[in-house]
């Protein structure tokens, strides 16, 4: 029983710290220049890293955001215009 519990605990830790990646497409609802962040109309908020300038984005613009993350931290890797 202890072995099964240890294996389950190990699996849960591995899953909780696993890296993830994805992309989403949406329309920019707000541009927060002070915090280098944007919010899409679906409510998803993304803080932009150095090298991606929030000033280049406009409210109403449709964008595709590619992101990755680990341990609950999402990092935007690119943003491009979408149709």
C-alpha positions in Angstrom: 0.0 0.0 0.0 2.8 2.4 0.8 4.4 1.8 -2.6 1.1 2.6 -4.4 0.7 5.8 -2.3 4.3 6.9 -3.1 3.8 6.3 -6.8 0.5 8.3 -6.8 2.1 11.1 -4.9 5.1 11.2 -7.4 2.7 11.2 -10.3 0.7 14.1 -8.9 3.8 16.2 -8.3 5.0 15.5 -11.8 1.7 16.6 -13.3 1.5 19.7 -11.2 4.9 20.9 -12.3 4.7 19.8 -15.9 5.3 22.3 -18.6 2.4 23.2 -20.9 2.0 25.3 -24.0 -0.8 26.5 -26.1 -2.3 29.2 -28.1 -5.5 31.2 -28.1 -7.1 33.6 -30.5 -9.3 36.5 -29.4 -10.0 40.2 -29.6 -8.2 42.7 -27.4 -10.6 44.2 -24.9 -8.1 46.3 -22.9 -4.4 47.4 -23.2 -2.7 48.0 -19.8 0.5 49.9 -20.7 1.4 50.4 -17.0 1.6 46.7 -16.4 2.5 45.5 -19.9 -0.7 43.4 -20.1 -3.7 42.9 -22.3 -7.1 41.4 -21.7 -9.1 39.6 -24.3 -12.9 39.9 -24.7 -13.2 36.4 -23.1 -11.5 37.6 -19.9 -8.1 36.0 -20.4 -5.3 38.3 -19.3 -1.8 38.1 -20.5 1.3 39.9 -19.2 3.8 40.5 -22.0 7.5 39.9 -21.6 10.4 42.1 -22.6 10.6 42.2 -26.4 6.8 42.2 -27.0 5.6 45.8 -26.7 2.1 46.4 -25.5 2.0 49.7 -27.3 1.8 47.9 -30.7 -1.6 46.4 -29.8 -4.9 48.1 -30.1 -8.3 47.6 -28.5 -10.5 45.7 -31.0 -7.6 44.0 -32.7 -7.9 40.3 -33.2 -4.7 38.4 -32.1 -3.3 34.9 -31.7 -1.2 34.5 -28.6 1.2 31.6 -28.2 2.2 30.9 -24.6 4.0 28.3 -22.5 4.3 27.8 -18.8 5.4 25.7 -15.9 4.2 25.5 -12.3 1.3 27.8 -12.8 3.2 30.6 -14.5 2.2 31.5 -18.1 4.7 33.2 -20.4 3.7 34.7 -23.7 6.1 33.7 -26.4 4.6 35.5 -29.4 1.6 37.6 -30.5 0.5 38.0 -34.1 -2.5 39.5 -35.9 -5.3 37.0 -36.6 -8.2 37.0 -39.1 
